[in-house]
Amino acid sequence: MMRFEEELVELLPRLCRFARGLARGLARNVGDADDLCQAAIERAPKMRGQWQQGTRLDSWMYRITRNLWIDERSAAGRRGVHAPIDEAVN
């Protein structure tokens, strides 16, 4: 069985594609996707105790990434940060 860190490294390309999909879905911002992917990777070791070995690491990481994205969208809304109107319409 692979170690947590090895599984996480193997998952990185898929995780970053998932983050890009989230960020492009509304904001259409690749920079936000990279930041989101990095934040999820930084959070994983801190939350490792919540992951149960034998369960799917990819699902767990996708959940972390999605929750970070939701938190950022909520914070941006509170700050009054919105996508430019031309991007919002397209």
Secondary structure, DSSP 8 states (H G I E B T S, - for coil): ---HHHHHHHHHHHHHHHHHHHHHHHT--HHHHHHHHHHHHHHHHHTGGGS-TTS-HHHHHHHHHHHHHHHHHHHHHHHT----HHHHH-
